[in-house]
Every structure is written in C-alpha cells, then in structure tokens.
Amino acid sequence: MTKPITYSDAGVDIDAATRATDKIKELARRTFNQRTLSEIGSFGGMFDGAFPNLKQPVLVASADGVGTKLKIAFAAGVHNTVGRDLVNHCVNDILVQGARPLFFLDYIAIGKLLPDVVAAIVEGVANGCHENGCVLLGGETAEMPDFYSSGEYDIAGFIVGVADREKVIDGKRITPGDVLLALPSEGLHTNGYSLARKLFFEVAGHEVNTYLDELGMTVGAALLQPHLSYLKALDSLLDSGSIKGLAHITGGGLTDNIPRILPEGCAVEIDKGSWPVLPVFNLMQKLGNVSEAEMYRTFNMGVGMVIVTSAEDADAVDAQLQQQDTAVFRIGRVTEGNREVSIR
C-alpha cells in the first residue's frame, strides 16, 4: 500500500499558512479603527459605510502592484518595505481625485510560504496603512508551488477611499494660465524598474550591494528608496478648492501622466531645471545613453506628484505645503493645446 498523499506533498503547507495568518492578524489590528467591523480571517472584511459629515459621499477605488521593484527586494533580502510602497502608491492614485483612504486589501502570491517573509511583507503593508490612516481590512496569501521561483513572490493592493462629490478633483476647471507645482520623489517609486535593472545590472555590471559614489549609497538602497505618500502634505488643501488637478507621476512619467487630467484645449509646458533631478536618474541616463525623451516618459525624474492651481492661488498653495515641511517647486504652466506636454 502506498503512502497517502497530502497537500504538503504537492508543495502547499497549510500549517505554515496558519502561522503566517496569526502574524498577519497582529499586524492588521494595529490599523483598525472604530469603523472596522470584522477581524482578519473572515471571508469578507466589513467596514462601516456611514458618512454623516459628507453631503454626497463618493467611493473611489484603485488597484496596483509594485512591479519588478520586487526583483530588487529579492536580491537584497529586504521584504518589509515593498508593502509600504504598495499602500502609498494606491493612496496617491485615489488622492488625485480628492479621496481620503478608508481601507486596503492585499494579495500575496508566493512559491513556498515562508511565514517570516510573509510577515515582513505585511509589516510593510500595515506600516503604510497606519501612516495613511487606512485600515488593513483583509487580504489573501496564496502558496503556489511551481508557479513562482524559489524566494520570489508577487503582491497587489486594492484600496477604497471616499470624497464628497462637490469636492472631487477631476481637472475640469484647469485652464490656460494655471501653474504647475511639483512635490519631489525620493527615487524611482514603483515604476521603470525593468529599464533600471537592465542599466545597472546588465549594462554596468553592478550588483545590489555595489556602492556608488554618485549615489552616496549602494545600488540596492537607491532602487529601494520608498514610494512616498502625499496625503499628509495635501490633506489640508483637498477641500479648499484651490487644487484644480493632481497627477501622480507613475508609469509613463511626466509626459504621459499629466495629460490624463487635462481638459480639451489645454497643454502643459515644463521648465527643465526648475526642480532637482535625483542623481539616480542622471546616472541611469549616462549608463545607457538614454535619450531625454525616454527618461521623461519612463521615470518620474524626481517629481512624485504634480499640482495644478491658478496663478492667483499658487503662492497660497506653496505656503501651505511648506507649512507641512514639504518641498515644493514651480515647474511650469498650462497653455493652449491638445493635451500635450512639452519639456524645455
């Protein structure tokens, strides 16, 4: 008689999943608030849907991933930062419409479930949620042997926020003559990593622990710089009416993200040199002889969020941001045109 086959023989360890879930519960509870109506482990997460302080509440949802930034995390053995990157990315994506986050769900798929690794990933998610006043309401961890290589995983996030309908930021009020302000990034955020990896590791032959004077840190540290959240900086301005449009600079860079918020008849001119381009971008351009156009449509180039405001409100918005200890740069203007971005 042959030995009975179990799920663990197929590569799935239910006991490891249980240990990971126990750690996840502890981390998630740190993000709970009085509107959280369920525990981690329920089939669905429950959240109080009453919004007495909003006239016409509008739910705003988004989903995203971290992309091949994960490859850097694998190589560096650092797993407790990508979850925070993911939360911040999703927060920014709904922030551009004036929404504040309510709750977040994560999905982690991994070849072999290692409880400590999963706990580190969720630690980053929980940290990001806590910093953004967002509840980690639930999620899913899937062990998928033979689907992911040893030591590799993928993570995705799903966020729901709320805005008052009359205060939604949609870009419709943008007109020629408006001013573009920029909030800086700290690195690549979560975009452009396929090109960055090719430049640093294939073209230049560096490794994650290679220290470069041009960066003042190792390659791995530079590429794992956090994706910033701009919620705290912009929170006091969301209901003021002074922000006409917001553009989160993600995949597509400055040239492809700003047009997403421009109404018909509007274009944008951006002044090069009006903000500090981070050394990592200058180095990558040099390593691969990358064209300027390619750089600006692949990377954020040191700009994480673009604000469109009227010329009359620009100084007040600038002052309010500086009160939040946030660096802000005036980088361009809105002109007449067909949703184009020119950089000069």
C-alpha positions in Angstrom: 0.0 0.0 0.0 1.4 3.4 -1.0 1.8 6.2 1.5 -1.2 8.6 1.5 -0.5 11.8 -0.5 -1.1 15.1 1.3 -1.4 18.7 0.3 2.1 19.3 1.7 3.5 16.6 -0.7 2.2 18.9 -3.5 4.2 21.8 -2.1 1.5 23.6 -0.1 2.0 23.9 3.7 -1.3 24.6 5.4 0.4 24.8 8.8 2.8 27.5 7.5 -0.2 29.4 6.2 -1.8 29.3 9.6 1.4 30.6 11.3 1.6 33.4 8.8 -2.1 34.3 9.3 -1.6 34.6 13.1 1.2 37.1 12.5 -0.8 39.0 9.9 -3.7 39.4 12.4 -1.4 41.0 14.9 -0.1 43.5 12.3 -3.5 44.3 10.9 -5.1 45.0 14.2 -2.7 48.0 14.5 -4.5 49.7 11.7 -8.1 49.0 12.9 -10.4 51.9 14.0 -13.9 52.2 15.3 -15.3 51.7 11.8 -13.7 48.3 11.4 -16.4 45.7 11.9 -14.6 42.4 11.2 -11.4 40.5 12.1 -8.7 39.3 9.8 -9.6 35.7 8.8 -13.3 36.4 8.0 -14.4 35.5 4.5 -15.0 39.2 3.9 -13.9 42.4 5.6 -16.7 44.7 7.0 -16.4 48.5 7.3 -19.0 51.0 8.5 -20.4 52.7 5.4 -22.0 55.7 7.1 -20.5 59.2 6.1 -22.5 61.7 8.1 -20.0 64.5 7.5 -20.2 64.3 3.7 -23.2 65.6 1.7 -22.7 63.2 -1.2 -20.1 60.6 -0.5 -18.4 59.1 -3.5 -16.3 55.9 -3.1 -13.0 55.9 -5.1 -11.2 52.6 -5.6 -7.9 51.6 -7.2 -5.6 48.6 -7.5 -1.9 48.3 -8.3 1.3 46.3 -7.8 4.9 47.0 -7.2 6.2 45.6 -10.4 9.8 44.5 -10.9 10.9 46.6 -7.9 10.3 43.2 -6.2 13.3 41.8 -8.0 15.5 44.3 -6.1 13.8 43.2 -2.8 14.5 39.6 -3.6 18.2 40.2 -4.4 18.7 42.5 -1.3 16.7 40.2 1.0 14.6 43.2 2.1 10.9 42.4 2.3 9.5 44.9 4.8 9.4 48.0 2.5 7.6 46.9 -0.7 4.3 46.6 1.2 4.5 50.3 2.3 5.4 51.2 -1.3 2.3 49.5 -2.5 0.0 51.2 0.0 1.5 54.6 -0.7 1.1 54.1 -4.5 -2.6 53.2 -4.1 -3.2 56.1 -1.7 -1.8 58.5 -4.2 -3.9 57.1 -7.0 -7.1 57.9 -5.2 -5.7 61.1 -3.7 -5.6 62.7 -7.2 -9.4 62.7 -7.2 -9.6 64.2 -3.7 -10.3 61.0 -1.9 -9.0 60.0 1.5 -8.3 56.3 2.1 -10.7 54.1 4.1 -9.4 50.6 3.8 -6.9 48.4 2.0 -6.8 44.8 0.9 -3.6 42.9 -0.2 -2.9 39.8 -2.2 0.4 38.0 -1.8 1.3 35.0 -4.1 4.4 33.1 -3.2 6.1 29.9 -4.4 6.8 28.5 -0.9 5.1 30.1 2.0 7.7 31.3 4.5 5.9 32.8 7.5 8.7 35.2 8.3 8.9 36.6 4.8 5.1 37.0 4.5 5.1 38.6 7.9 7.8 41.1 6.7 5.8 41.9 3.6 2.6 42.5 5.6 4.6 44.5 8.2 5.3 47.0 5.4 1.6 47.0 4.3 0.5 47.6 7.9 3.0 50.4 8.3 1.8 52.1 5.2 -1.8 51.7 6.2 -1.1 53.1 9.7 0.8 56.1 8.3 -2.1 56.9 6.0 -4.9 56.4 8.5 -6.1 53.4 6.4 -7.5 50.1 7.8 -5.9 46.9 6.6 -9.2 45.2 6.3 -8.2 41.8 4.8 -6.3 40.1 2.1 -5.2 36.8 0.6 -2.0 34.8 0.8 -1.6 32.1 -1.8 1.1 29.5 -1.8 1.7 28.5 -5.5 4.5 25.9 -5.9 5.9 25.6 -9.4 4.4 29.0 -10.3 6.9 31.3 -8.7 10.6 30.6 -8.4 12.1 29.9 -5.1 12.4 33.0 -3.0 10.1 35.0 -5.2 6.5 36.4 -4.8 4.1 39.0 -6.1 2.0 41.4 -4.2 -1.0 43.5 -5.3 -3.1 46.0 -3.4 -6.7 47.2 -3.5 -7.8 50.5 -1.9 -11.1 52.2 -1.3 -11.4 55.8 -0.2 -14.1 58.5 -0.1 -14.6 62.0 -1.3 -17.5 64.5 -1.3 -19.0 64.7 -4.8 -18.8 68.5 -4.8 -15.2 68.5 -3.8 -13.9 65.8 -6.3 -10.8 66.9 -8.1 -11.2 66.0 -11.8 -9.2 68.6 -13.7 -12.2 70.0 -15.4 -11.5 73.5 -14.1 -8.0 73.6 -15.5 -7.5 76.5 -17.9 -4.5 78.1 -19.8 -2.5 80.3 -17.4 -2.7 77.9 -14.5 0.5 77.0 -12.6 2.2 73.6 -12.1 3.7 72.8 -8.7 5.7 69.7 -8.0 6.2 67.6 -4.9 9.5 65.6 -5.0 10.0 61.9 -5.1 12.8 60.0 -3.3 13.6 57.7 -6.1 12.0 55.6 -8.8 9.0 54.9 -6.6 7.5 51.8 -8.2 8.0 52.4 -11.9 10.7 52.0 -14.5 12.4 49.1 -12.8 12.8 46.9 -15.9 14.9 49.6 -17.6 16.7 50.4 -14.3 17.7 46.8 -13.7 18.9 46.5 -17.3 21.1 49.6 -16.9 22.6 48.9 -13.5 22.9 45.1 -13.7 23.3 44.2 -17.4 24.9 47.3 -18.9 27.0 48.5 -15.9 27.5 45.0 -14.3 26.8 46.2 -10.8 25.2 44.2 -8.0 22.7 45.2 -5.4 25.4 45.7 -2.8 27.7 47.8 -5.1 28.4 51.2 -3.5 28.5 54.1 -6.0 29.8 57.5 -5.1 27.4 59.1 -7.5 24.5 57.8 -5.4 26.1 58.0 -2.0 24.7 54.5 -1.3 24.5 51.0 -2.7 22.6 50.3 -5.9 20.1 48.3 -3.9 19.5 51.0 -1.4 19.0 53.6 -4.2 16.5 51.4 -6.0 14.6 50.5 -2.8 14.0 54.2 -1.9 10.4 54.5 -0.7 7.4 55.4 -2.8 6.2 58.4 -0.9 2.6 59.2 0.1 1.4 62.7 -0.5 -1.7 62.5 1.6 -0.3 64.3 4.7 1.1 67.1 2.6 -2.1 67.7 0.6 -4.8 66.8 3.1 -5.4 70.4 4.3 -5.8 71.5 0.7 -8.2 68.9 -0.7 -11.3 70.7 0.4 -10.1 74.3 -0.3 -11.0 74.4 -3.9 -7.5 75.8 -4.8 -6.4 72.5 -6.3 -7.7 72.1 -9.9 -5.9 68.9 -10.7 -3.4 66.4 -9.4 -1.3 63.9 -11.4 0.5 61.0 -9.7 3.7 60.5 -11.7 3.9 56.8 -12.2 4.5 54.6 -15.3 4.6 57.0 -18.3 6.5 59.6 -16.4 5.7 63.3 -16.7 4.8 63.2 -20.3 2.1 60.6 -20.1 0.6 61.1 -16.7 -0.1 64.9 -16.8 -2.3 64.7 -19.9 -4.7 62.3 -18.1 -6.1 65.2 -16.1 -6.1 67.9 -18.8 -9.4 69.1 -20.3 -9.7 69.6 -24.1 -7.9 72.6 -25.3 -5.2 72.5 -22.7 -1.5 71.6 -22.8 1.5 71.9 -20.5 4.9 73.5 -20.7 7.5 72.2 -18.2 10.7 74.1 -17.4 13.8 71.9 -17.1 16.0 72.8 -14.2 13.1 74.1 -12.1 13.4 71.1 -9.7 16.4 68.9 -8.6 16.6 65.8 -10.7 17.8 63.0 -8.4 21.3 61.5 -9.0 19.9 58.1 -9.8 18.2 59.4 -12.9 21.2 61.2 -14.2 23.4 58.1 -13.6 21.0 55.8 -15.5 20.8 58.2 -18.4 24.6 58.2 -18.6 24.9 54.4 -18.2 22.7 53.6 -21.2 23.0 56.8 -23.2 19.2 57.0 -22.7 17.5 59.8 -24.6 16.0 62.6 -22.7 12.5 61.9 -24.1 12.8 58.2 -23.0 13.8 59.3 -19.5 10.9 61.6 -19.1 8.3 59.1 -20.3 9.8 56.2 -18.2 10.8 57.7 -14.9 9.4 60.4 -12.5 12.7 62.3 -12.7 12.4 63.5 -9.2 8.7 64.5 -9.3 6.2 62.3 -7.5 3.1 64.5 -7.7 2.1 67.4 -9.8 -0.4 70.0 -8.6 -2.3 72.3 -11.0 -3.6 75.5 -9.4 -4.5 79.0 -10.6 -1.8 81.7 -10.8 -3.7 83.6 -8.1 -3.7 80.6 -5.7 -0.2 79.4 -6.4 1.6 81.3 -3.6 -1.0 80.3 -1.0 -0.8 76.7 -2.0 3.0 76.9 -2.0 2.9 78.4 1.5 0.5 75.8 2.9 2.7 73.0 1.6 5.8 74.5 3.1 4.0 74.7 6.5 3.8 70.9 6.2 7.6 70.8 5.8 7.1 69.7 2.2 9.4 70.8 -0.5 7.5 72.3 -3.5 8.8 73.5 -6.9 7.1 75.7 -9.5 7.8 73.7 -12.7 5.6 75.0 -15.5 2.3 76.2 -16.7 -0.9 75.3 -18.6 -1.1 76.6 -22.1 -3.5 76.2 -25.0 -3.1 73.0 -26.9 -4.2 69.4 -27.3 -3.3 67.6 -24.0 0.4 67.6 -24.8 3.4 68.1 -22.5 6.5 69.9 -23.8 9.6 70.0 -21.7 12.1 72.7 -22.5 
